[in-house]
Amino acid sequence: DTGVSQNPRHKITKRGQNVTFRCDPISEHNRLYWYRQTLGQGPEFLTYFQNEAQLEKSRLLSDRFSAERPKGSFSTLEIQRTEQGDSAMYLCASSLVQGAAEQYFGPGTRLTVT
Amino acid sequence: AQKVTQAQTEISVVEKEDVTLDCVYETRDTTYYLFWYKQPPSGELVFLIRRNSFDEQNEISGRYSWNFQKSTSSFNFTITASQVVDSAVYFCALSFIQGGSEKLVFGKGTKLTVNP
């Protein structure tokens, strides 16, 4: 049983560039979450998918952010026109559909915007 | 509003000491879940425990134990006979159902350093 995987693990980009991250959840998990974690803080919820449907987006997710889960399997998170404030660790988690089941996290993608 | 407070920012102990990490939560929901996660230096969050709001029994797993008290809205975590490998940031989190999702609200974490 493989865990949640995320690619790339690290991304350095210049301000104004677009970046895309990928998350592959645990295969039988149909719920997928994206969180953002900045230094010294706990993860903050960004968005959530159940299968291919995006059911909720946080107010933290500005118009420059978009997430997809086209076939209910892997998911991508794209940030357009990156800003220095976007520098953070982006975490993906997955879980089963069964009443607040525990979420299993991937290793994260660390984004640095210069 | 849902909120989790971990008042201890950093704790440093010597190996074999017992240590308790505090967690206080706020919610208006009657049904909710509480979690603890460990984030070692490698960065990946590791699930430790889930507890639902109707089950106030304390739980013990090896050197780990959890004390859930609804009367004080607390869900504290104790490590007995700490080891260097316990060094990590520990997060308490609250899950509630809103809009169909069950997102986690995390505290800011407590950084535990266990010195040899």
Boltz contact constraints between the chains, C-beta under 6 A:
constraints:
  - contact:
      token1: [A, 41]
      token2: [B, 108]
      max_distance: 6.0
  - contact:
      token1: [A, 42]
      token2: [B, 91]
      max_distance: 6.0
  - contact:
      token1: [A, 42]
      token2: [B, 106]
      max_distance: 6.0
  - contact:
      token1: [A, 42]
      token2: [B, 107]
      max_distance: 6.0
  - contact:
      token1: [A, 42]
      token2: [B, 108]
      max_distance: 6.0
  - contact:
      token1: [A, 42]
      token2: [B, 109]
      max_distance: 6.0
  - contact:
      token1: [A, 43]
      token2: [B, 106]
      max_distance: 6.0
  - contact:
      token1: [A, 45]
      token2: [B, 103]
      max_distance: 6.0
  - contact:
      token1: [A, 48]
      token2: [B, 101]
      max_distance: 6.0
  - contact:
      token1: [A, 55]
      token2: [B, 100]
      max_distance: 6.0
  - contact:
      token1: [A, 55]
      token2: [B, 101]
      max_distance: 6.0
  - contact:
      token1: [A, 56]
      token2: [B, 99]
      max_distance: 6.0
  - contact:
      token1: [A, 56]
      token2: [B, 101]
      max_distance: 6.0
  - contact:
      token1: [A, 100]
      token2: [B, 33]
      max_distance: 6.0
  - contact:
      token1: [A, 100]
      token2: [B, 95]
      max_distance: 6.0
  - contact:
      token1: [A, 100]
      token2: [B, 102]
      max_distance: 6.0
  - contact:
      token1: [A, 102]
      token2: [B, 47]
      max_distance: 6.0
  - contact:
      token1: [A, 102]
      token2: [B, 50]
      max_distance: 6.0
  - contact:
      token1: [A, 105]
      token2: [B, 45]
      max_distance: 6.0
  - contact:
      token1: [A, 107]
      token2: [B, 44]
      max_distance: 6.0
  - contact:
      token1: [A, 108]
      token2: [B, 43]
      max_distance: 6.0
